[in-house]
Amino acid sequence: MDHREQSPDQSLTIVPAAAVRDVLQSLGTASKELVEDIYIKAAQGQLVNPDSLFLRPDEERRERVIALPAYVAGDSEAMGVKWISSFPENIGLGLPRASALIALNDPRTGFPKAVLEGAQISGHRTALSAAVGAEALRAGDRTPAKVAVIGTGYISRTTLEVFAGLGWTSDRLVVFDLDHDRAQNFVAESRKLPGGLTADVSAAATLKEAVEDADLVLFATTAVVPHLDESSWFKRDAVVLHMSLRDLTPEAMAGAVHVVDDVSHALREKTSLALAVEQGTVERQDIVPVGDLLRGTVKPDRGTRAVYSPFGLGSLDIALAQLVLDKARDAADVVTVPGFTCTS
């Protein structure tokens, strides 16, 4: 870090939801390229990405708040933390399950320099992560015949929007949710995707019906305990985007190629992959960082089912937040608070 600059900026920039949304919609492929770059750096050990910190107000309940700190070096240097809550019961109140803020620090002084609405950034980077993993594991093929979506919340919707924006197409999209009404509403919304992933969208009556014969399966649920134990339900060469991390039992994880963002991060907090390694159905040394696929040191095995389980790197959030901040500074609803930081 360069500590020679003088007169530290004492202001704090606040970027609200509307400005974040507008910037994310304008980024095009720049945000995808950022995610790919972060994953390659992760595979090369070039990130400062400490373990996430989990706050659970009540160990008997599902509510949690997670802190994800990170420092990203390079031309777009960034430092900060994402503070994101997951309160599943919010859904019954008509509120989003997740809410978040991202605080960025000046890498030179450590002073707080910005606070951004973080749920959209987090959701967008998760969707981009899914797209990057799917493209890497499908060797660039963006035309799966059948796509299955398990869980019909914000992450699934955002992921489909990102896929459509990147030019993915499919003959069929089949969705499943434990809440039948939510599934039907998701079907109606998915038919209106800009660019159109597919015109053939339907809701499945069972989880098995949704995933069988699917070339690409997206899990984005609120499950905290693995519930699917039948690997035979999946197509032999299916790519499974296991974004919610806790849907598959160790038995269902067996026999697949396993790809993650960072191995040590992915084997924490009782994820399906962590349980599978503990039980011996997956060998740790066989787990592949997605960055190795992106930089070509590992080739995808298109004949074997692949399970992609990215734990979620704070580096993605911080780097994307910095990009959003750079683009949003002149937006009408961005607020700058002068003299926020005390220097005396």
C-alpha positions as CSV (number, residue, x, y, z in Angstrom):
1,M,0.0,0.0,0.0
2,D,1.2,3.6,-0.7
3,H,1.1,5.7,2.4
4,R,2.6,8.8,0.9
5,E,-0.6,10.7,0.0
6,Q,-1.5,13.5,2.3
7,S,-4.7,15.1,3.6
8,P,-6.9,12.0,4.2
9,D,-10.5,12.3,3.0
10,Q,-12.8,12.5,6.0
11,S,-16.0,12.1,4.1
12,L,-18.3,9.1,3.9
13,T,-20.2,8.2,0.7
14,I,-23.6,6.5,1.1
15,V,-24.9,4.6,-1.9
16,P,-28.5,3.5,-1.5
17,A,-30.4,0.7,-3.2
18,A,-31.6,2.6,-6.2
19,A,-28.1,3.7,-7.2
20,V,-26.7,0.3,-6.6
21,R,-29.4,-1.3,-8.8
22,D,-28.8,1.2,-11.7
23,V,-25.0,0.6,-11.7
24,L,-25.3,-3.2,-11.5
25,Q,-27.7,-3.1,-14.5
26,S,-25.2,-1.0,-16.5
27,L,-22.1,-3.0,-15.9
28,G,-22.5,-5.6,-18.7
29,T,-19.7,-8.1,-18.8
30,A,-17.4,-6.1,-16.6
31,S,-18.8,-7.6,-13.4
32,K,-18.5,-11.2,-14.8
33,E,-14.8,-10.5,-15.7
34,L,-14.3,-9.2,-12.2
35,V,-15.6,-12.4,-10.7
36,E,-13.4,-14.5,-13.0
37,D,-10.4,-12.4,-12.0
38,I,-11.1,-12.9,-8.3
39,Y,-11.5,-16.6,-8.7
40,I,-8.2,-16.9,-10.5
41,K,-6.4,-14.9,-7.8
42,A,-8.0,-17.1,-5.2
43,A,-6.7,-20.2,-6.9
44,Q,-3.2,-18.6,-7.0
45,G,-3.3,-17.6,-3.3
46,Q,-3.3,-13.9,-4.0
47,L,-6.2,-12.8,-1.9
48,V,-6.5,-11.6,1.7
49,N,-9.8,-13.3,2.5
50,P,-10.2,-14.3,6.1
51,D,-12.8,-16.7,7.3
52,S,-16.4,-15.4,7.5
53,L,-17.7,-14.7,11.0
54,F,-21.1,-16.0,11.9
55,L,-23.4,-14.3,14.5
56,R,-26.3,-16.5,15.5
57,P,-28.6,-14.7,18.1
58,D,-30.2,-18.0,18.9
59,E,-28.5,-21.3,18.1
60,E,-31.9,-23.1,17.9
61,R,-33.1,-20.8,15.1
62,R,-32.1,-20.2,11.5
63,E,-31.4,-16.5,11.8
64,R,-27.8,-15.4,11.3
65,V,-25.7,-12.4,10.4
66,I,-22.4,-13.0,8.6
67,A,-19.3,-10.7,8.4
68,L,-17.1,-11.2,5.3
69,P,-14.0,-9.1,5.4
70,A,-11.5,-8.9,2.5
71,Y,-8.7,-7.0,0.9
72,V,-8.1,-7.0,-2.8
73,A,-4.8,-5.8,-4.2
74,G,-4.2,-4.5,-7.7
75,D,-5.2,-1.6,-9.9
76,S,-8.7,-1.6,-8.4
77,E,-7.5,-1.9,-4.8
78,A,-10.3,-2.4,-2.3
79,M,-10.8,-3.2,1.4
80,G,-13.9,-3.6,3.5
81,V,-16.5,-5.9,5.0
82,K,-19.9,-7.2,4.0
83,W,-22.4,-7.5,6.9
84,I,-25.3,-9.6,5.7
85,S,-28.2,-11.0,7.6
86,S,-30.4,-14.1,6.7
87,F,-33.7,-14.1,8.5
88,P,-35.8,-16.8,6.7
89,E,-39.0,-15.9,8.6
90,N,-39.0,-12.6,6.8
91,I,-40.5,-14.3,3.8
92,G,-43.8,-14.9,5.7
93,L,-43.9,-11.2,6.5
94,G,-43.6,-10.2,2.9
95,L,-40.0,-9.1,3.4
96,P,-36.7,-10.2,1.8
97,R,-34.9,-13.0,3.6
98,A,-31.5,-11.2,3.3
99,S,-30.4,-7.7,3.9
100,A,-26.9,-6.3,3.9
101,L,-24.6,-3.4,3.9
102,I,-21.0,-3.2,2.6
103,A,-18.5,-0.9,4.3
104,L,-15.4,0.1,2.3
105,N,-12.2,1.4,3.9
106,D,-9.6,3.6,2.4
107,P,-6.7,1.1,1.8
108,R,-4.2,3.8,2.6
109,T,-5.5,5.2,5.9
110,G,-8.1,2.6,6.9
111,F,-10.7,5.3,7.2
112,P,-14.2,4.3,6.4
113,K,-15.0,5.8,3.0
114,A,-18.3,4.3,1.8
115,V,-21.4,2.4,2.9
116,L,-23.4,0.7,0.1
117,E,-26.6,-1.2,0.2
118,G,-25.3,-4.7,0.0
119,A,-28.1,-7.2,-0.6
120,Q,-28.1,-6.5,-4.4
121,I,-24.4,-6.6,-4.7
122,S,-24.3,-9.9,-2.8
123,G,-27.1,-11.3,-4.9
124,H,-25.5,-10.2,-8.1
125,R,-22.1,-11.6,-7.3
126,T,-23.8,-14.9,-6.2
127,A,-25.6,-15.0,-9.6
128,L,-22.4,-14.2,-11.4
129,S,-20.6,-16.9,-9.4
130,A,-23.2,-19.4,-10.6
131,A,-22.8,-18.3,-14.2
132,V,-19.0,-18.4,-14.1
133,G,-19.0,-21.9,-12.6
134,A,-21.6,-23.2,-15.0
135,E,-19.8,-21.8,-18.0
136,A,-16.5,-23.3,-16.8
137,L,-18.0,-26.7,-16.1
138,R,-19.9,-26.8,-19.3
139,A,-16.8,-25.8,-21.3
140,G,-18.4,-22.6,-22.6
141,D,-21.7,-24.2,-23.7
142,R,-24.6,-21.8,-22.7
143,T,-27.4,-23.9,-24.3
144,P,-28.5,-26.6,-21.7
145,A,-31.6,-28.4,-23.0
146,K,-33.3,-28.4,-19.5
147,V,-32.6,-26.2,-16.5
148,A,-34.0,-27.0,-13.1
149,V,-34.3,-24.3,-10.4
150,I,-34.9,-25.5,-6.8
151,G,-36.0,-22.6,-4.6
152,T,-37.8,-19.6,-6.0
153,G,-36.4,-16.7,-4.0
154,Y,-34.3,-13.6,-4.8
155,I,-31.1,-15.5,-5.6
156,S,-32.8,-17.8,-8.1
157,R,-34.5,-14.8,-9.8
158,T,-31.3,-12.8,-9.9
159,T,-29.4,-15.8,-11.3
160,L,-31.8,-16.3,-14.1
161,E,-31.7,-12.6,-15.0
162,V,-27.9,-12.8,-15.1
163,F,-27.9,-16.0,-17.2
164,A,-30.3,-14.4,-19.7
165,G,-28.2,-11.2,-19.8
166,L,-25.1,-13.3,-20.7
167,G,-26.9,-15.0,-23.6
168,W,-27.8,-18.4,-22.0
169,T,-30.8,-20.2,-23.6
170,S,-32.6,-23.3,-22.8
171,D,-35.4,-25.4,-24.3
172,R,-37.1,-25.9,-20.9
173,L,-37.0,-24.4,-17.4
174,V,-38.6,-26.4,-14.6
175,V,-38.9,-24.9,-11.1
176,F,-39.7,-26.5,-7.7
177,D,-40.5,-24.9,-4.4
178,L,-42.1,-26.3,-1.2
179,D,-44.5,-23.4,-1.5
180,H,-46.6,-24.2,-4.6
181,D,-47.9,-20.6,-4.9
182,R,-44.4,-19.2,-4.9
183,A,-43.4,-21.7,-7.6
184,Q,-46.3,-20.6,-9.8
185,N,-45.5,-16.9,-9.3
186,F,-41.8,-17.6,-10.2
187,V,-42.9,-19.4,-13.4
188,A,-44.9,-16.3,-14.4
189,E,-42.0,-13.9,-13.6
190,S,-39.5,-16.1,-15.5
191,R,-41.5,-15.9,-18.7
192,K,-40.9,-12.1,-18.7
193,L,-37.1,-12.3,-18.4
194,P,-35.4,-9.6,-20.6
195,G,-33.8,-11.4,-23.5
196,G,-35.6,-14.6,-22.5
197,L,-33.8,-17.7,-21.2
198,T,-36.7,-19.8,-22.5
199,A,-40.4,-19.6,-23.3
200,D,-41.1,-23.1,-21.9
201,V,-41.3,-22.6,-18.1
202,S,-43.3,-24.9,-15.7
203,A,-43.5,-25.9,-12.1
204,A,-42.7,-29.4,-11.0
205,A,-44.9,-31.3,-8.5
206,T,-41.8,-32.9,-6.9
207,L,-38.1,-32.3,-6.5
208,K,-37.4,-35.5,-8.4
209,E,-39.5,-34.4,-11.3
210,A,-37.6,-31.1,-11.4
211,V,-34.0,-32.4,-11.4
212,E,-34.2,-35.6,-13.4
213,D,-32.9,-35.2,-16.9
214,A,-31.8,-31.6,-16.2
215,D,-28.5,-30.6,-17.8
216,L,-28.2,-27.7,-15.3
217,V,-29.6,-27.7,-11.8
218,L,-29.6,-24.6,-9.6
219,F,-30.2,-25.0,-5.8
220,A,-30.9,-21.7,-4.0
221,T,-32.9,-22.7,-1.0
222,T,-32.9,-21.9,2.7
223,A,-32.2,-25.5,3.7
224,V,-29.9,-25.9,6.8
225,V,-30.0,-29.7,6.8
226,P,-29.2,-31.8,3.7
227,H,-32.5,-33.4,2.4
228,L,-31.7,-34.9,-1.1
229,D,-30.0,-38.2,-0.9
230,E,-30.6,-39.7,-4.3
231,S,-27.7,-39.0,-6.7
232,S,-29.5,-41.3,-9.2
233,W,-32.1,-38.5,-9.8
234,F,-29.4,-36.4,-11.6
235,K,-28.4,-36.8,-15.2
236,R,-25.0,-38.6,-15.5
237,D,-23.3,-35.4,-16.8
238,A,-25.5,-32.8,-15.0
239,V,-23.9,-29.6,-13.7
240,V,-25.3,-28.9,-10.3
241,L,-25.0,-25.3,-9.0
242,H,-25.2,-25.9,-5.3
243,M,-25.4,-22.3,-4.3
244,S,-27.3,-22.9,-1.0
245,L,-24.6,-25.4,0.1
246,R,-26.8,-27.6,2.3
247,D,-29.3,-29.4,0.1
248,L,-27.3,-32.6,-0.8
249,T,-26.5,-35.4,1.6
250,P,-23.0,-37.0,1.6
251,E,-24.5,-39.9,-0.3
252,A,-25.8,-37.6,-3.0
253,M,-22.4,-35.9,-3.2
254,A,-20.6,-39.2,-4.0
255,G,-19.3,-39.9,-7.4
256,A,-19.3,-36.3,-8.6
257,V,-16.6,-33.9,-9.6
258,H,-16.5,-31.2,-6.9
259,V,-15.7,-27.6,-7.6
260,V,-15.5,-24.7,-5.1
261,D,-14.4,-21.1,-4.9
262,D,-11.9,-21.8,-2.1
263,V,-11.4,-25.3,-0.6
264,S,-10.8,-24.2,3.0
265,H,-13.8,-21.9,3.0
266,A,-16.1,-24.4,1.4
267,L,-15.4,-27.0,4.2
268,R,-16.8,-24.9,7.0
269,E,-20.2,-24.5,8.8
270,K,-21.6,-28.0,8.1
271,T,-22.0,-27.5,4.4
272,S,-22.9,-30.6,2.4
273,L,-19.4,-30.8,1.1
274,A,-17.9,-30.5,4.6
275,L,-20.1,-33.4,5.8
276,A,-19.2,-35.5,2.7
277,V,-15.5,-35.0,3.4
278,E,-16.0,-35.9,7.1
279,Q,-17.8,-39.1,6.1
280,G,-15.3,-40.0,3.4
281,T,-17.7,-39.9,0.4
282,V,-15.6,-37.1,-1.0
283,E,-11.8,-36.8,-0.8
284,R,-10.5,-33.3,0.0
285,Q,-7.6,-33.6,-2.4
286,D,-10.1,-34.2,-5.3
287,I,-11.9,-30.9,-4.7
288,V,-11.0,-28.3,-7.5
289,P,-11.0,-24.5,-7.2
290,V,-13.0,-23.0,-10.0
291,G,-10.0,-20.6,-10.6
292,D,-8.0,-23.6,-11.9
293,L,-10.7,-24.3,-14.5
294,L,-10.7,-20.6,-15.5
295,R,-7.0,-20.4,-16.0
296,G,-6.8,-23.8,-17.8
297,T,-4.7,-25.8,-15.4
298,V,-7.7,-28.2,-14.9
299,K,-10.1,-29.3,-17.7
300,P,-13.8,-29.9,-17.1
301,D,-14.9,-33.6,-17.2
302,R,-18.1,-33.3,-19.4
303,G,-18.9,-36.9,-18.9
304,T,-19.3,-36.8,-15.1
305,R,-21.8,-35.0,-12.9
306,A,-20.3,-31.9,-11.4
307,V,-21.3,-30.2,-8.2
308,Y,-20.3,-26.6,-7.8
309,S,-20.4,-25.4,-4.2
310,P,-19.0,-21.8,-3.8
311,F,-19.0,-20.8,-0.2
312,G,-19.0,-17.1,-1.0
313,L,-15.8,-15.0,-0.9
314,G,-15.9,-11.6,0.7
315,S,-13.4,-10.6,-2.0
316,L,-16.1,-10.7,-4.5
317,D,-18.4,-8.5,-2.5
318,I,-15.7,-5.9,-1.8
319,A,-14.3,-5.8,-5.3
320,L,-17.8,-5.5,-6.8
321,A,-18.8,-2.8,-4.2
322,Q,-15.7,-0.8,-5.2
323,L,-16.7,-1.0,-8.8
324,V,-20.2,0.1,-8.0
325,L,-18.9,3.0,-5.9
326,D,-16.6,4.2,-8.7
327,K,-19.5,4.2,-11.1
328,A,-22.1,5.7,-8.8
329,R,-20.3,8.7,-7.3
330,D,-22.2,11.2,-9.4
331,A,-25.7,9.6,-9.1
332,A,-28.4,11.9,-7.8
333,D,-29.3,9.8,-4.8
334,V,-25.8,9.2,-3.6
335,V,-25.1,11.1,-0.4
336,T,-21.7,12.3,0.8
337,V,-21.3,13.1,4.5
338,P,-18.3,15.5,5.0
339,G,-16.2,15.3,8.1
340,F,-17.5,11.9,9.1
341,T,-14.2,10.6,10.3
342,C,-12.5,12.1,13.4
343,T,-8.8,12.9,12.8
344,S,-8.0,14.6,16.1
